């Protein structure tokens, strides 16, 4: 690894990975909101893609750390309330990204393995990835009746009237055999020529110009006044679909050709390929043609052509297994490091950040770059006053790639502080007892006495995917903490009670009027009951993200049972510990972290305080399904011949089953393939029901 690269994913500790995933989830959500809701992206597509890629790589190595607010579990950003909301009957999902030839080769290989195709033909379509704004168009009896943005993937904004103004979108479908209901999906974009002309008109009218064609298209389409949209030169490429009463073809290619016959504009570069080599040849051809296309693209999209294969492949997180967006590479620039500052995170980690002389990289101005940790600074040899190469990739803010040696250097080495800049407590690098290695990060030992950590822990508790208390954002939490009103989570639920006896009431504080106070108290009171998975996530247990919190909530049912079982699991030989480890996705590190949390008396005090404040964790509702395996614990063992293990597990989870990696008395069903070994033996001895692969296929209704 060269000095300017960030720490490789395979070198991250569990602790580092958890912190990175938390930071990435927060920052990607921030950029999603800027991009999808406000049409004002603060970073380039390449930088955003690098964030997603870093997140994906960490999740792949540490699946037990996947958070429920993972970028892979959501799409876009919540719709703006000024537009009416439209619920997508079929979610508008994002695509997994690839960045190298190897990623494409792996994509094709994974599909072949999943479908067990062997040497059989596999056709995959390829087309340019348009850099615009996604839209869904609903047609009933051939008439355009409703148009919406992607929004957060589940709900979008009603922009029907604006979409009616775009010439590429037919008001009525032409041709025969038009389905009664069909949602055509595609991308609204603006050509380079039209973008240049629009900006000339903006300048002539004394109005601000747009930063790029994508912003111009998005800003034009999301106008409350449709006449403004009508005056803008927008275009539409159709390439996908959502809800439908019937499909016009059995392949991706056939459906896209139907779009053409119905009166839509489809991309003329759309191509059907039969190998990874053909896909890569198409990608590099498009890369060469990119500048002359007349509209912006940021990569190439690949999709499995056979729709039955697409159905079998299904989805992972919020992306289809059968598609991949092969993105174009990131960009770099040189600038000066003016200062190196230390930021303190929620867990006490001290992170160095380079404050840069502002520089434009690919049309976006950047002024900060992460330096990750003390070792990274030493590897780079970076000093205040150095000229460095920065790249908008791999982190929420750009990363420093290397120091430019032939430029004037800073005068002195940067000395990493050994005390916390927030509270003055010692900042130490711990030694891992198991490996004997020193942690790469330096951490504040102040705990709750450190305002940086305390505020962040409270902010996490009330965050969107935890207790989700409206009106208690980072600013309010920091202010209440500074005033001594909120020090622990249970203080939040006593805020109204304490305000009644306080000498300085909320109404006497800046920014708080009677209406806002009433709304805050109501928002807090509305959250005295919250779903158990949110409650568990809110506690901030190390290594427990939203996904694991949901797994735990479903397995243990109630907070009291969860706490009791974790206390019992302190005994390494206990049945409670074995049950915890039997949960698919829970390993030794995660189990130890959960058990250690409940072993700490002050953590149990937090739970006690919340209960006394009237806070209740509500068990998750049972999944609404008629599946015969919903809620049951299923174990797969042996070699499956008619489907891959991955496909079998995915189907079981889709049907509401809990997939476990080990057999116990609590296992409901074992699916035994060829050469099943010890798990089958144990299942037989315990009297657990065992079925064959053929019986599973019939049961799963594949």
PEPEJO-V559921 format. One record per pair of residues at least 6 apart in sequence whose ideal C-beta (glycine too) atoms are under 6 Angstrom apart, sorted by sequence separation. I is the first residue (numbers start at 0). J is the second residue. D is the distance in whole Angstrom. If there is no record, write none. Layout:
BEGIN
I:J:D + I:J:D
END
This chain:
BEGIN
33:39:5 + 34:40:5 + 78:84:6 + 97:103:6 + 149:155:6 + 150:156:6 + 162:168:6 + 209:215:4 + 222:228:5 + 248:254:5 + 259:265:5 + 272:278:5 + 303:309:5 + 343:349:6 + 370:376:5 + 391:397:5 + 443:449:5 + 447:453:5 + 479:485:4 + 485:491:6 + 498:504:6 + 505:511:5 + 555:561:4 + 567:573:6 + 596:602:5 + 652:658:6 + 33:40:5 + 58:65:5 + 137:144:6 + 148:155:4 + 201:208:5 + 247:254:6 + 258:265:5 + 357:364:5 + 390:397:6 + 419:426:5 + 430:437:5 + 461:468:4 + 498:505:5 + 568:575:4 + 622:629:5 + 651:658:5 + 682:689:5 + 33:41:5 + 137:145:4 + 147:155:4 + 148:156:5 + 312:320:4 + 341:349:5 + 342:350:5 + 389:397:5 + 390:398:6 + 418:426:6 + 567:575:4 + 568:576:4 + 639:647:6 + 671:679:5 + 219:228:5 + 248:257:6 + 312:321:4 + 357:366:5 + 417:426:6 + 428:437:5 + 429:438:5 + 536:545:5 + 555:564:6 + 635:644:6 + 136:146:5 + 147:157:6 + 148:158:6 + 198:208:4 + 247:257:4 + 255:265:6 + 341:351:6 + 342:352:6 + 389:399:6 + 390:400:5 + 428:438:5 + 461:471:5 + 580:590:5 + 648:658:5 + 270:281:6 + 355:366:5 + 505:516:5 + 564:575:5 + 568:579:5 + 579:590:5 + 135:147:5 + 146:158:6 + 219:231:4 + 309:321:4 + 339:351:6 + 340:352:5 + 387:399:5 + 388:400:4 + 536:548:4 + 635:647:5 + 146:159:4 + 355:368:6 + 388:401:5 + 428:441:5 + 535:548:4 + 669:682:4 + 145:159:5 + 219:233:6 + 285:299:6 + 339:353:6 + 352:367:6 + 353:368:5 + 387:402:5 + 426:441:5 + 458:473:5 + 54:70:6 + 133:149:4 + 146:162:4 + 338:354:4 + 532:548:5 + 535:551:6 + 662:678:5 + 30:47:6 + 216:233:6 + 282:299:5 + 336:353:5 + 337:354:5 + 352:369:6 + 353:370:6 + 385:402:5 + 386:403:4 + 426:443:5 + 532:549:4 + 535:552:6 + 74:92:6 + 194:212:4 + 197:215:6 + 303:321:4 + 458:476:5 + 633:651:5 + 669:687:6 + 671:689:5 + 51:70:6 + 74:93:5 + 252:271:5 + 337:356:6 + 351:370:4 + 424:443:5 + 425:444:5 + 457:476:5 + 662:681:5 + 302:322:5 + 386:406:4 + 424:444:5 + 532:552:4 + 662:682:5 + 668:688:5 + 669:689:5 + 670:690:6 + 672:692:5 + 194:215:6 + 237:258:4 + 334:355:5 + 335:356:4 + 368:389:5 + 381:402:5 + 424:445:4 + 531:552:4 + 664:685:6 + 666:687:5 + 301:323:5 + 334:356:5 + 380:402:6 + 454:476:6 + 27:50:5 + 189:212:4 + 278:301:6 + 379:402:6 + 385:408:6 + 422:445:4 + 454:477:5 + 633:656:5 + 300:324:5 + 334:358:4 + 385:409:5 + 419:443:4 + 351:376:6 + 369:394:5 + 384:409:3 + 495:520:4 + 569:594:6 + 631:656:5 + 632:657:5 + 633:658:6 + 634:659:5 + 670:695:4 + 189:215:5 + 237:263:4 + 298:324:5 + 299:325:5 + 332:358:5 + 383:409:5 + 419:445:6 + 454:480:5 + 568:594:5 + 628:654:5 + 629:655:3 + 23:50:6 + 143:170:5 + 189:216:4 + 298:325:5 + 369:396:6 + 382:409:3 + 422:449:4 + 632:659:5 + 188:216:5 + 236:264:6 + 237:265:6 + 298:326:4 + 332:360:4 + 368:396:6 + 421:449:6 + 460:488:5 + 554:582:6 + 565:593:6 + 626:654:4 + 628:656:4 + 634:662:5 + 142:171:6 + 187:216:6 + 298:327:5 + 367:396:5 + 368:397:5 + 369:398:6 + 421:450:6 + 565:594:6 + 569:598:6 + 626:655:5 + 141:171:5 + 236:266:5 + 297:327:6 + 330:360:5 + 368:398:6 + 421:451:4 + 23:54:4 + 141:172:4 + 330:361:4 + 360:391:5 + 368:399:5 + 382:413:6 + 566:597:6 + 624:655:5 + 365:397:5 + 550:582:6 + 565:597:4 + 634:666:6 + 187:220:5 + 622:655:4 + 639:672:4 + 138:172:6 + 632:666:5 + 637:671:5 + 638:672:5 + 632:667:5 + 633:668:5 + 634:669:5 + 635:670:5 + 636:671:6 + 637:672:3 + 638:673:5 + 141:177:4 + 631:667:4 + 637:673:5 + 638:674:5 + 20:57:6 + 376:413:6 + 631:668:6 + 637:674:5 + 19:57:6 + 637:675:3 + 193:232:4 + 636:675:5 + 35:75:4 + 36:76:5 + 16:57:5 + 35:76:4 + 139:180:6 + 24:66:5 + 373:415:4 + 636:678:4 + 27:70:4 + 36:79:6 + 138:181:5 + 282:325:5 + 636:679:6 + 20:64:6 + 24:68:5 + 31:75:6 + 32:76:4 + 339:383:6 + 16:61:5 + 31:76:5 + 51:96:6 + 137:182:5 + 338:383:6 + 20:66:6 + 187:233:6 + 188:234:6 + 353:399:6 + 17:64:5 + 135:182:5 + 136:183:5 + 336:383:6 + 542:589:5 + 8:56:4 + 16:64:6 + 48:96:6 + 187:235:5 + 470:518:6 + 8:57:6 + 135:184:5 + 336:385:5 + 470:519:4 + 650:699:5 + 185:235:6 + 186:236:5 + 542:592:4 + 185:236:5 + 251:302:5 + 335:386:6 + 336:387:6 + 541:592:5 + 641:692:6 + 8:60:6 + 185:237:4 + 252:304:6 + 470:522:5 + 133:186:6 + 134:187:5 + 185:238:5 + 251:304:5 + 333:386:6 + 469:522:4 + 540:593:6 + 639:692:5 + 183:237:5 + 250:304:5 + 468:522:5 + 131:186:4 + 132:187:5 + 184:239:4 + 250:305:6 + 333:388:6 + 468:523:6 + 131:187:5 + 184:240:6 + 540:596:5 + 129:186:4 + 131:188:3 + 183:240:6 + 184:241:6 + 249:306:6 + 331:388:6 + 91:149:5 + 182:240:6 + 468:526:5 + 558:616:4 + 129:188:5 + 161:220:6 + 182:241:4 + 331:390:5 + 182:242:5 + 466:526:5 + 91:152:5 + 329:390:6 + 557:618:6 + 85:147:4 + 90:152:5 + 181:243:5 + 329:391:6 + 556:618:5 + 90:153:6 + 329:392:4 + 466:529:6 + 161:225:5 + 164:228:5 + 180:244:4 + 160:225:4 + 164:229:4 + 178:243:6 + 179:244:4 + 374:439:5 + 178:244:5 + 553:619:6 + 161:228:4 + 167:234:5 + 168:235:5 + 178:245:4 + 372:439:5 + 552:619:5 + 86:154:5 + 165:233:5 + 167:235:4 + 372:440:5 + 373:441:6 + 465:533:6 + 84:154:5 + 85:155:5 + 165:235:5 + 465:536:5 + 466:537:5 + 78:150:4 + 85:157:5 + 465:537:4 + 75:149:5 + 77:151:5 + 82:156:4 + 83:157:4 + 339:413:5 + 75:150:6 + 76:151:6 + 82:157:5 + 583:658:5 + 75:151:5 + 78:154:6 + 583:659:5 + 75:152:6 + 78:155:6 + 79:156:6 + 349:426:6 + 460:537:5 + 583:660:5 + 74:152:3 + 78:156:4 + 343:421:5 + 581:659:5 + 341:420:5 + 459:539:5 + 581:661:5 + 464:545:5 + 131:213:6 + 534:616:4 + 581:663:6 + 130:213:5 + 212:295:5 + 456:539:6 + 132:216:6 + 131:216:5 + 132:217:4 + 531:616:4 + 174:260:5 + 527:613:5 + 174:261:6 + 527:614:5 + 528:615:5 + 530:617:5 + 531:618:6 + 132:220:6 + 531:619:6 + 172:261:4 + 173:262:5 + 528:617:5 + 348:440:5 + 349:441:5 + 169:262:4 + 348:442:6 + 347:442:4 + 347:443:4 + 167:264:5 + 343:443:6 + 191:293:5 + 190:293:5 + 190:294:5 + 347:452:5 + 135:241:5 + 188:294:6 + 129:236:6 + 345:452:6 + 343:451:4 + 345:455:3 + 345:456:6 + 488:605:6 + 489:608:3 + 493:612:6 + 489:609:5 + 492:612:4 + 492:614:6 + 489:612:4 + 124:251:5 + 124:252:6 + 127:266:6 + 126:266:5 + 127:268:6 + 126:269:4 + 125:270:5 + 124:271:6 + 125:272:5 + 122:271:6 + 123:272:5 + 122:273:6 + 89:241:4 + 89:242:5 + 125:278:6 + 88:242:4 + 125:281:5 + 127:285:6 + 130:295:4 + 130:296:6 + 129:296:6 + 130:297:5 + 107:275:4 + 128:296:6 + 127:296:4 + 128:297:6 + 128:298:4 + 104:275:5 + 128:299:6 + 103:275:6 + 128:300:5 + 125:299:6 + 126:300:6 + 103:278:6 + 38:214:5 + 103:279:6 + 125:301:5 + 123:301:5 + 124:302:5 + 38:217:4 + 100:279:5 + 38:218:5 + 123:303:6 + 124:304:5 + 122:304:4 + 128:324:6 + 106:323:5 + 103:325:6 + 95:318:4 + 94:318:6 + 92:317:5 + 93:318:6 + 92:318:6 + 97:323:5 + 94:322:5 + 95:323:6 + 96:324:5 + 97:325:5 + 98:326:6 + 94:324:4 + 96:326:5 + 74:317:6 + 72:316:5 + 71:316:4 + 72:317:5 + 71:317:6 + 44:297:5 + 48:326:5 + 49:329:6 + 45:329:4 + 43:361:5 + 43:363:5 + 42:363:6 + 18:348:6 + 313:649:6 + 53:393:5 + 49:392:3 + 49:393:5 + 46:391:3 + 46:392:6 + 43:391:5 + 5:371:6 + 26:395:3 + 2:378:4 + 2:379:5 + 5:393:5 + 5:398:6 + 68:464:4 + 3:400:4 + 67:464:5 + 3:401:4 + 68:545:6 + 64:542:6 + 66:544:3 + 67:545:2 + 65:544:6 + 66:545:5 + 67:546:5 + 64:544:6 + 65:546:4 + 63:584:5 + 62:584:6 + 63:586:6 + 17:542:5 + 63:589:5 + 115:643:6 + 113:643:5 + 113:645:6 + 113:646:6 + 13:588:5
END
